[in-house]
Amino acid sequence: MKCLDNLRQSKCEMDFKGILCGVILAMAMAGCSTVRLAEPAPADAEAMADKPAGASCDYRLWQHVLDHYVVEGYVDYERLKADPDDLKTFIGQLGGCGPASTPDKFSDDRSRLAYWINAYNAFAMLAAMKNHPRPSVKPVLGEFADQVLCRIDEQWLRLSQIADRAATAGKGDPRIRLALIDPAKGSGKLSGTAFTPEHVDTQIVELYQQALADPAILQINHERQALQLGRPVYDYRRQYVERYRTRFGTDKSGTIINALADDATAQERRKLGSALGYRIVPMPYDWSLNEWVRPKCSLD
């Protein structure tokens, strides 16, 4: 009996050690997959001297990055990695300003929304740049936005938490998701214009209209009678319908096609109208890096 008890005890210890090792391994894998992003803030007043009066962060720096490294919605990571100073300086500014740390600079939803959108896209770009030249941003575990930890607004937030704050500032408007670009082609194209409090409402509409024309976001397969939606729209299709019904005061009428056509251009409305009655299916997500590749020269 004593031998049997010892055997049982040994088995229990082995099982416990196996479980413990599994937990430790999972924690280690999760830790290794997390990217911590922080850049030092400008060290002196001279670095901030050109900052616009009354602004919280210098979005002109972010615009400079977009102007020089974003081509047709994709990022030239090779050139960016060779000269990342402006992006890193902007990231450093985001660490010390924001709705929580400098609330007087973000007194309304528009200013907060522009801040969170610009921040999300800048941190996502920096994370992809640090991993370049990896051809894919698909994480080993979980979602990309959960793996990137950012020093922002004098706190540490994951990209997914920044997205939540953007959604709150945008009052749950599902179109906001199209402005938050993960560095994967399936996320859609990155806007070449920094979002500003004065124009953010118009910018969201324009970006939404451009997204509906992007094959990574919407495709119609007439042969299979299917409306194919990319994740930035498909994952939020219920919110689109709810927004449509709220706007027009209807409880049950209105479909995803009605909802998508509401702010679409005339051309896209006709395109969506041709898919009435079609099945709504998710589009396979393209995890490949949203990198702009310089065309090869040819003498032929």
Residue, then its C-alpha position, 0 to 999 in steps of 0.5 A: m500500500k505504501c508503494l502504491d501511495n508513493l506512486r500516486q504521489s509521484k504521478c500527482e507531482m508529475d501532473f502538477k509540474g506538467i501543468l505548471c510548465g504549460v502555464i509558464l510556457a504560455m506566459a513566456m510565449a505571450g510575453c515574447s509576442t508583445v511589442r513594447l513601444a515607447e520613444p523618449a519625449p523631446a528633451d527640451a523646449e527647443a524641440m517643441a518650439d515649432k509646436p502650433a499654439g494650442a495644439s496637444c501634439d504636433y500632427r504636422l510631424w505625423q503628416h510629414v511621415l505620411d507624406h514621405y513614407v506612405v504611397e497609395g495607402y501602403v508604407d515604404y518601410e525600407r526608407l522609414k527604417a533608414d530615417p525614423d526620427d520624425l515618427k519616433t519624435f511624434i511617438g515621444q510626444l504622444g507619450g506625454c500628452g493626451p485626454a488624460s494627461t492634458p485634458d484642457k487640450f482635448s475638451d471635445d470628442r472631435s479632438r479626442l477622436a483625431y488624437w486616438i486615430n493618429a496615435y493608433n496608426a503611428f504606433a501600428m506603423l512603428a511596430a511594423m517597422k521594428n519587425h521589418p522585413r518580416p513579410s507578415v504581421k500575423p501574431v503567433l497567438g491572439e490579435f495584432a492589436d493585443q500584442v502591441l503595448c504603447r506608452i501613450d498619454e502617460q500610461w501603457l495601453r495596448l493598441s486594442q485599448i486605443a481602438d476602444r478609446a477611438a470608438t468611444a470618442g466616435k460615439g460607437d460609429p463603426r466607420i471609425r474602425l476603417a480609420l484604424i489601420d493595422p499594418a496588414k493588407g487586409s486592414g485596408k489602406l492607410s490614409g495619407t492625411a493626418f486626422t485633425p479635430e476641425h476636419v475629422d468628421t469629413q475625413i471619416v466620410e471620405l475614408y469610408q467612401q474610399a474603403l468601399a472601393d477597396p477590394a480588400i474591404l468589399q467585393i461582390n461575387h455575382e456568380r456565387q451571389a455573395l457580398q464579401l466583406g473584409r474584417p474591418v466591416y464584417d466584424y462590425r456589420r451589426q453596428y452598421v445596421e444598428r446605426y442605420r436603424t437609429r438614424f432612420g428610426t426603424d426597429k427592424s427594417g434595414t439590412i447591411i446593404n442599406a447601412l453601407a449604402d447610406d454614406a456611399t458614393a452614387q457609384e458604390r450605392r449602385k454597386l451595392g444595389s446589385a447585391l441585394g439578396y446576396r449572402i454576406v460572407p467574410m473575406p479571407y484576411d490578408w496578413s501580409l505586410n502593407e508594404w509599398v514595394r518600389p517598382k523594378c526598373s526595366l530597360d525592355 
